């Protein structure tokens, strides 16, 4: 949905790049080194409550957008259009 709305940007889903269960600090550090630094959109608020993971976000200079927990109960298509 996001690609249809804005085809001038690339969109990636973490599961397409990392195995399930990859620690957050591992994938955050890796995506911070991508040629175009991504904006992380997540429903995992634990990242913001975990001091180590929050620090990694800062160190990696990643922008992190957190959707409230109830968003994760919505279908992906609904999440996308509401997020836009």
N, CA, C and O atoms as CSV, one atom per row, in Angstrom:
chain,resi,resn,atom,element,x,y,z
A,1,UNK,N,N,0.831,-1.190,0.000
A,1,UNK,CA,C,0.000,0.000,0.000
A,1,UNK,C,C,0.878,1.257,0.000
A,1,UNK,O,O,0.622,2.202,-0.746
A,2,UNK,N,N,1.900,1.254,0.835
A,2,UNK,CA,C,2.776,2.416,0.899
A,2,UNK,C,C,3.504,2.634,-0.422
A,2,UNK,O,O,3.683,3.771,-0.858
A,3,UNK,N,N,3.920,1.550,-1.052
A,3,UNK,CA,C,4.600,1.670,-2.348
A,3,UNK,C,C,3.677,2.264,-3.410
A,3,UNK,O,O,4.123,3.027,-4.267
A,4,UNK,N,N,2.405,1.918,-3.355
A,4,UNK,CA,C,1.441,2.479,-4.297
A,4,UNK,C,C,1.229,3.968,-4.044
A,4,UNK,O,O,1.076,4.748,-4.983
A,5,UNK,N,N,1.221,4.353,-2.782
A,5,UNK,CA,C,1.012,5.753,-2.415
A,5,UNK,C,C,2.220,6.604,-2.776
A,5,UNK,O,O,2.077,7.735,-3.240
A,6,UNK,N,N,3.405,6.056,-2.562
A,6,UNK,CA,C,4.635,6.819,-2.787
A,6,UNK,C,C,5.693,5.924,-3.433
A,6,UNK,O,O,6.574,5.414,-2.741
A,7,UNK,N,N,5.617,5.729,-4.738
A,7,UNK,CA,C,6.564,4.830,-5.408
A,7,UNK,C,C,7.991,5.374,-5.507
A,7,UNK,O,O,8.892,4.660,-5.948
A,8,UNK,N,N,8.203,6.607,-5.109
A,8,UNK,CA,C,9.548,7.179,-5.216
A,8,UNK,C,C,10.467,6.710,-4.088
A,8,UNK,O,O,11.665,6.990,-4.117
A,9,UNK,N,N,9.926,6.002,-3.097
A,9,UNK,CA,C,10.734,5.495,-1.986
A,9,UNK,C,C,10.696,3.972,-1.971
A,9,UNK,O,O,9.783,3.352,-2.517
A,10,UNK,N,N,11.703,3.385,-1.335
A,10,UNK,CA,C,11.750,1.933,-1.175
A,10,UNK,C,C,11.119,1.565,0.155
A,10,UNK,O,O,11.232,2.299,1.137
A,11,UNK,N,N,10.455,0.419,0.174
A,11,UNK,CA,C,9.843,-0.082,1.394
A,11,UNK,C,C,10.322,-1.501,1.614
A,11,UNK,O,O,10.333,-2.307,0.683
A,12,UNK,N,N,10.715,-1.812,2.834
A,12,UNK,CA,C,11.226,-3.137,3.169
A,12,UNK,C,C,10.490,-3.654,4.398
A,12,UNK,O,O,10.134,-2.892,5.296
A,13,UNK,N,N,10.275,-4.942,4.418
A,13,UNK,CA,C,9.702,-5.617,5.579
A,13,UNK,C,C,10.830,-6.405,6.224
A,13,UNK,O,O,11.543,-7.144,5.546
A,14,UNK,N,N,10.993,-6.248,7.535
A,14,UNK,CA,C,12.132,-6.869,8.215
A,14,UNK,C,C,12.221,-8.363,7.969
A,14,UNK,O,O,13.322,-8.891,7.816
A,15,UNK,N,N,11.098,-9.055,7.926
A,15,UNK,CA,C,11.152,-10.515,7.747
A,15,UNK,C,C,11.713,-10.915,6.383
A,15,UNK,O,O,12.091,-12.068,6.176
A,16,UNK,N,N,11.764,-9.959,5.456
A,16,UNK,CA,C,12.379,-10.236,4.157
A,16,UNK,C,C,13.903,-10.144,4.224
A,16,UNK,O,O,14.590,-10.559,3.290
A,17,UNK,N,N,14.431,-9.606,5.317
A,17,UNK,CA,C,15.874,-9.393,5.442
A,17,UNK,C,C,16.506,-10.111,6.632
A,17,UNK,O,O,17.711,-10.363,6.639
A,18,UNK,N,N,15.699,-10.438,7.630
A,18,UNK,CA,C,16.222,-11.027,8.867
A,18,UNK,C,C,15.379,-12.217,9.291
A,18,UNK,O,O,14.166,-12.240,9.085
A,19,UNK,N,N,16.037,-13.204,9.887
A,19,UNK,CA,C,15.320,-14.364,10.413
A,19,UNK,C,C,14.444,-13.942,11.582
A,19,UNK,O,O,14.757,-12.995,12.304
A,20,UNK,N,N,13.351,-14.654,11.754
A,20,UNK,CA,C,12.485,-14.438,12.905
A,20,UNK,C,C,13.311,-14.670,14.165
A,20,UNK,O,O,14.070,-15.636,14.246
A,21,UNK,N,N,13.166,-13.803,15.126
A,21,UNK,CA,C,13.926,-13.940,16.362
A,21,UNK,C,C,15.257,-13.217,16.361
A,21,UNK,O,O,15.980,-13.258,17.356
A,22,UNK,N,N,15.600,-12.547,15.253
A,22,UNK,CA,C,16.835,-11.755,15.236
A,22,UNK,C,C,16.705,-10.669,16.295
A,22,UNK,O,O,15.726,-9.923,16.287
A,23,UNK,N,N,17.667,-10.562,17.205
A,23,UNK,CA,C,17.577,-9.531,18.243
A,23,UNK,C,C,17.454,-8.127,17.633
A,23,UNK,O,O,18.074,-7.817,16.616
A,24,UNK,N,N,16.645,-7.301,18.276
A,24,UNK,CA,C,16.407,-5.950,17.772
A,24,UNK,C,C,17.694,-5.162,17.588
A,24,UNK,O,O,17.851,-4.457,16.592
A,25,UNK,N,N,18.616,-5.275,18.539
A,25,UNK,CA,C,19.844,-4.482,18.412
A,25,UNK,C,C,20.677,-4.917,17.206
A,25,UNK,O,O,21.442,-4.120,16.662
A,26,UNK,N,N,20.534,-6.167,16.788
A,26,UNK,CA,C,21.283,-6.668,15.619
A,26,UNK,C,C,20.722,-6.058,14.346
A,26,UNK,O,O,21.470,-5.479,13.559
A,27,UNK,N,N,19.400,-6.179,14.127
A,27,UNK,CA,C,18.846,-5.643,12.879
A,27,UNK,C,C,18.899,-4.119,12.852
A,27,UNK,O,O,19.062,-3.532,11.782
A,28,UNK,N,N,18.764,-3.459,14.017
A,28,UNK,CA,C,18.848,-1.995,14.024
A,28,UNK,C,C,20.227,-1.530,13.572
A,28,UNK,O,O,20.349,-0.609,12.764
A,29,UNK,N,N,21.265,-2.175,14.100
A,29,UNK,CA,C,22.631,-1.788,13.705
A,29,UNK,C,C,22.885,-2.063,12.233
A,29,UNK,O,O,23.570,-1.290,11.562
A,30,UNK,N,N,22.340,-3.155,11.733
A,30,UNK,CA,C,22.572,-3.490,10.329
A,30,UNK,C,C,21.843,-2.529,9.389
A,30,UNK,O,O,22.441,-2.059,8.420
A,31,UNK,N,N,20.578,-2.226,9.645
A,31,UNK,CA,C,19.850,-1.341,8.730
A,31,UNK,C,C,20.379,0.087,8.806
A,31,UNK,O,O,20.221,0.856,7.857
A,32,UNK,N,N,20.999,0.446,9.917
A,32,UNK,CA,C,21.585,1.781,10.034
A,32,UNK,C,C,22.723,1.968,9.042
A,32,UNK,O,O,23.095,3.100,8.730
A,33,UNK,N,N,23.279,0.867,8.543
A,33,UNK,CA,C,24.374,0.930,7.572
A,33,UNK,C,C,23.915,0.810,6.129
A,33,UNK,O,O,24.739,0.838,5.215
A,34,UNK,N,N,22.617,0.676,5.911
A,34,UNK,CA,C,22.117,0.632,4.539
A,34,UNK,C,C,22.414,1.959,3.857
A,34,UNK,O,O,22.520,2.995,4.514
A,35,UNK,N,N,22.544,1.921,2.558
A,35,UNK,CA,C,22.883,3.122,1.794
A,35,UNK,C,C,21.905,4.262,2.079
A,35,UNK,O,O,22.317,5.399,2.309
A,36,UNK,N,N,20.631,3.956,2.063
A,36,UNK,CA,C,19.613,4.924,2.449
A,36,UNK,C,C,19.088,4.513,3.803
A,36,UNK,O,O,18.474,3.455,3.940
A,37,UNK,N,N,19.327,5.350,4.818
A,37,UNK,CA,C,18.915,4.998,6.168
A,37,UNK,C,C,17.393,4.972,6.248
A,37,UNK,O,O,16.734,5.943,5.877
A,38,UNK,N,N,16.832,3.860,6.735
A,38,UNK,CA,C,15.379,3.732,6.755
A,38,UNK,C,C,14.724,4.389,7.968
A,38,UNK,O,O,15.375,4.719,8.959
A,39,UNK,N,N,13.439,4.559,7.847
A,39,UNK,CA,C,12.580,4.938,8.975
A,39,UNK,C,C,11.918,3.646,9.414
A,39,UNK,O,O,11.329,2.941,8.595
A,40,UNK,N,N,12.007,3.331,10.688
A,40,UNK,CA,C,11.436,2.096,11.213
A,40,UNK,C,C,10.013,2.383,11.675
A,40,UNK,O,O,9.788,3.275,12.493
A,41,UNK,N,N,9.058,1.627,11.149
A,41,UNK,CA,C,7.666,1.722,11.583
A,41,UNK,C,C,7.344,0.409,12.272
A,41,UNK,O,O,7.458,-0.659,11.670
A,42,UNK,N,N,6.941,0.485,13.531
A,42,UNK,CA,C,6.792,-0.734,14.316
A,42,UNK,C,C,5.615,-0.646,15.288
A,42,UNK,O,O,5.195,0.438,15.692
A,43,UNK,N,N,5.110,-1.793,15.642
A,43,UNK,CA,C,4.103,-1.894,16.686
A,43,UNK,C,C,4.703,-2.446,17.961
A,43,UNK,O,O,3.975,-2.758,18.904
A,44,UNK,N,N,6.028,-2.572,18.005
A,44,UNK,CA,C,6.720,-3.141,19.163
A,44,UNK,C,C,7.207,-2.030,20.087
A,44,UNK,O,O,8.322,-1.529,19.941
A,45,UNK,N,N,6.364,-1.657,21.029
A,45,UNK,CA,C,6.714,-0.597,21.969
A,45,UNK,C,C,7.779,-0.994,22.966
A,45,UNK,O,O,8.339,-0.140,23.652
A,46,UNK,N,N,8.066,-2.287,23.055
A,46,UNK,CA,C,9.103,-2.733,23.992
A,46,UNK,C,C,10.457,-2.145,23.636
A,46,UNK,O,O,11.301,-1.942,24.509
A,47,UNK,N,N,10.667,-1.872,22.359
A,47,UNK,CA,C,11.936,-1.289,21.926
A,47,UNK,C,C,12.160,0.049,22.630
A,47,UNK,O,O,13.284,0.369,23.016
A,48,UNK,N,N,11.109,0.817,22.793
A,48,UNK,CA,C,11.241,2.128,23.433
A,48,UNK,C,C,11.336,2.032,24.949
A,48,UNK,O,O,11.822,2.959,25.597
A,49,UNK,N,N,10.881,0.929,25.516
A,49,UNK,CA,C,10.955,0.761,26.975
A,49,UNK,C,C,12.252,0.092,27.416
A,49,UNK,O,O,12.596,0.125,28.598
A,50,UNK,N,N,12.967,-0.510,26.481
A,50,UNK,CA,C,14.206,-1.196,26.794
A,50,UNK,C,C,15.361,-0.207,26.639
A,50,UNK,O,O,15.614,0.292,25.542
A,51,UNK,N,N,16.055,0.072,27.734
A,51,UNK,CA,C,17.111,1.096,27.735
A,51,UNK,C,C,18.216,0.797,26.711
A,51,UNK,O,O,18.698,1.711,26.041
A,52,UNK,N,N,18.614,-0.458,26.588
A,52,UNK,CA,C,19.685,-0.831,25.647
A,52,UNK,C,C,19.218,-0.590,24.209
A,52,UNK,O,O,19.952,-0.014,23.406
A,53,UNK,N,N,18.008,-1.028,23.884
A,53,UNK,CA,C,17.500,-0.860,22.524
A,53,UNK,C,C,17.260,0.613,22.189
A,53,UNK,O,O,17.510,1.043,21.063
A,54,UNK,N,N,16.777,1.381,23.159
A,54,UNK,CA,C,16.615,2.833,22.950
A,54,UNK,C,C,17.963,3.479,22.647
A,54,UNK,O,O,18.064,4.340,21.773
A,55,UNK,N,N,18.991,3.059,23.371
A,55,UNK,CA,C,20.326,3.615,23.154
A,55,UNK,C,C,20.843,3.262,21.763
A,55,UNK,O,O,21.464,4.097,21.105
A,56,UNK,N,N,20.597,2.041,21.311
A,56,UNK,CA,C,21.020,1.632,19.967
A,56,UNK,C,C,20.310,2.476,18.919
A,56,UNK,O,O,20.932,2.896,17.944
A,57,UNK,N,N,19.011,2.733,19.103
A,57,UNK,CA,C,18.290,3.621,18.180
A,57,UNK,C,C,18.978,4.977,18.089
A,57,UNK,O,O,19.159,5.524,17.001
A,58,UNK,N,N,19.359,5.510,19.250
A,58,UNK,CA,C,20.040,6.819,19.262
A,58,UNK,C,C,21.393,6.743,18.560
A,58,UNK,O,O,21.713,7.576,17.713
A,59,UNK,N,N,22.175,5.739,18.923
A,59,UNK,CA,C,23.513,5.590,18.335
A,59,UNK,C,C,23.445,5.419,16.818
A,59,UNK,O,O,24.291,5.936,16.088
A,60,UNK,N,N,22.445,4.699,16.357
A,60,UNK,CA,C,22.302,4.436,14.925
A,60,UNK,C,C,21.611,5.581,14.201
A,60,UNK,O,O,21.536,5.595,12.973
A,61,UNK,N,N,21.110,6.534,14.966
A,61,UNK,CA,C,20.410,7.683,14.402
A,61,UNK,C,C,19.239,7.243,13.512
A,61,UNK,O,O,19.032,7.769,12.419
A,62,UNK,N,N,18.478,6.255,14.020
A,62,UNK,CA,C,17.317,5.763,13.299
A,62,UNK,C,C,16.060,6.487,13.762
A,62,UNK,O,O,15.861,6.706,14.957
A,63,UNK,N,N,15.220,6.852,12.808
A,63,UNK,CA,C,13.913,7.393,13.156
A,63,UNK,C,C,13.000,6.207,13.406
A,63,UNK,O,O,12.952,5.277,12.601
A,64,UNK,N,N,12.276,6.234,14.516
A,64,UNK,CA,C,11.427,5.119,14.922
A,64,UNK,C,C,10.016,5.634,15.127
A,64,UNK,O,O,9.777,6.519,15.948
A,65,UNK,N,N,9.077,5.067,14.367
A,65,UNK,CA,C,7.664,5.428,14.495
A,65,UNK,C,C,6.969,4.236,15.137
A,65,UNK,O,O,7.001,3.123,14.612
A,66,UNK,N,N,6.344,4.486,16.274
A,66,UNK,CA,C,5.666,3.405,16.992
A,66,UNK,C,C,4.162,3.585,16.884
A,66,UNK,O,O,3.605,4.602,17.298
A,67,UNK,N,N,3.514,2.565,16.314
A,67,UNK,CA,C,2.059,2.544,16.283
A,67,UNK,C,C,1.584,1.860,17.559
A,67,UNK,O,O,2.142,0.841,17.964
A,68,UNK,N,N,0.566,2.413,18.185
A,68,UNK,CA,C,0.019,1.849,19.419
A,68,UNK,C,C,-0.361,0.386,19.210
A,68,UNK,O,O,-0.627,-0.049,18.090
A,69,UNK,N,N,-0.381,-0.356,20.304
A,69,UNK,CA,C,-0.571,-1.800,20.238
A,69,UNK,C,C,-1.823,-2.200,19.467
A,69,UNK,O,O,-1.796,-3.190,18.736
A,70,UNK,N,N,-2.913,-1.464,19.608
A,70,UNK,CA,C,-4.141,-1.873,18.911
A,70,UNK,C,C,-3.988,-1.866,17.389
A,70,UNK,O,O,-4.754,-2.531,16.691
A,71,UNK,N,N,-3.008,-1.123,16.866
A,71,UNK,CA,C,-2.779,-1.107,15.421
A,71,UNK,C,C,-2.389,-2.483,14.908
A,71,UNK,O,O,-2.741,-2.852,13.788
A,72,UNK,N,N,-1.664,-3.246,15.724
A,72,UNK,CA,C,-1.199,-4.553,15.266
A,72,UNK,C,C,-2.345,-5.541,15.117
A,72,UNK,O,O,-2.171,-6.596,14.508
A,73,UNK,N,N,-3.504,-5.223,15.657
A,73,UNK,CA,C,-4.676,-6.081,15.496
A,73,UNK,C,C,-5.430,-5.779,14.210
A,73,UNK,O,O,-6.336,-6.522,13.833
A,74,UNK,N,N,-5.067,-4.702,13.536
A,74,UNK,CA,C,-5.723,-4.330,12.285
A,74,UNK,C,C,-5.079,-5.083,11.120
A,74,UNK,O,O,-3.917,-5.482,11.196
A,75,UNK,N,N,-5.834,-5.272,10.056
A,75,UNK,CA,C,-5.263,-5.855,8.851
A,75,UNK,C,C,-4.195,-4.903,8.312
A,75,UNK,O,O,-4.284,-3.689,8.495
A,76,UNK,N,N,-3.178,-5.472,7.639
A,76,UNK,CA,C,-2.076,-4.661,7.121
A,76,UNK,C,C,-2.582,-3.537,6.227
A,76,UNK,O,O,-2.072,-2.420,6.303
A,77,UNK,N,N,-3.565,-3.805,5.390
A,77,UNK,CA,C,-4.073,-2.785,4.471
A,77,UNK,C,C,-4.679,-1.610,5.253
A,77,UNK,O,O,-4.529,-0.453,4.860
A,78,UNK,N,N,-5.351,-1.914,6.345
A,78,UNK,CA,C,-5.953,-0.851,7.174
A,78,UNK,C,C,-4.851,-0.074,7.896
A,78,UNK,O,O,-4.921,1.151,7.998
A,79,UNK,N,N,-3.843,-0.777,8.391
A,79,UNK,CA,C,-2.709,-0.093,9.028
A,79,UNK,C,C,-2.071,0.887,8.054
A,79,UNK,O,O,-1.756,2.020,8.417
A,80,UNK,N,N,-1.882,0.445,6.815
A,80,UNK,CA,C,-1.201,1.263,5.819
A,80,UNK,C,C,-1.978,2.539,5.520
A,80,UNK,O,O,-1.403,3.626,5.570
A,81,UNK,N,N,-3.273,2.436,5.211
A,81,UNK,CA,C,-3.997,3.654,4.843
A,81,UNK,C,C,-4.194,4.569,6.031
A,81,UNK,O,O,-4.194,5.789,5.867
A,82,UNK,N,N,-4.360,4.021,7.218
A,82,UNK,CA,C,-4.488,4.882,8.401
A,82,UNK,C,C,-3.159,5.551,8.726
A,82,UNK,O,O,-3.129,6.692,9.188
A,83,UNK,N,N,-2.067,4.844,8.486
A,83,UNK,CA,C,-0.743,5.405,8.734
A,83,UNK,C,C,-0.414,6.542,7.782
A,83,UNK,O,O,0.283,7.489,8.147
A,84,UNK,N,N,-0.913,6.444,6.574
A,84,UNK,CA,C,-0.668,7.493,5.587
A,84,UNK,C,C,-1.462,8.714,5.971
A,84,UNK,O,O,-1.408,9.729,5.276
